[in-house]
Amino acid sequence: MSDCSTPSPVERPKHILDVWVIILIILATILFMTSLLLFPAAAVVMYRVRTHPIRSTSLNGL
């Protein structure tokens, strides 16, 4: 019974997920959090460009 309870030192422990899956999850999380930071700012810029267009005639008077 003691053989079943103690793992041999040669065996590597089994992980729940493979290493490449963990790396993909980390990269997806970084991409998602970056998009949460950048997209609201981009939406504000697009809204202001759409609602307040620059008129070239007003720049001629300067």
N, C-alpha and C positions, 0 to 999 in steps of 0.2 A: 504494500500500500504506500510505502514511503516513496517508491519510484514514480507513482502517478502524481503525487502532490508537489514534488520538487522538479522544476524544469532543468534540463541539462544546460550547461553554460554555452554550448555550441548553438542552440536554437535561438533565433531572434524572436522577440515578442511580436505577436500579431497585433497590428493596428486595425482600428475600425475602418479607416479610409487609407487609400494609398497616398503616397507622398505627392504625386502629381495632381490628385484631386484636391488636396489641401492647398497646393499652390494656386490652382485655378480658382478656388473659393476666395483666397486672399486677393488675387488680382481682380476678380469680379467685385469684391467689396470695395476695393480702392476705386475702381471705375464708377461704381454706383455712388459712392460718397462724393467723388469729384463732380459728377453730374448734378448732384443735389446742390452743390455750391455754385456751379457755373450757370446752370440753366435759368434760375430766377433772374440773375443779373442780365443775361442775354435777352430774356423776355422783356425786361424793363427797357433795355436799349432799343429793341425792335418796336416796342409800343411808342416810345418817344419819337423815333424816326418816322413812324407811320402817322402819328398825330400832329407833329410839329415839323413839317418838311422845311428844308432850307430853301429860301427863295433867292435865286441868283440876282433878281432885280434890286433887292435891298442891299446887296453887297456892292453894286455899282456906285452908289452914292458915297461910299467911303473913299 
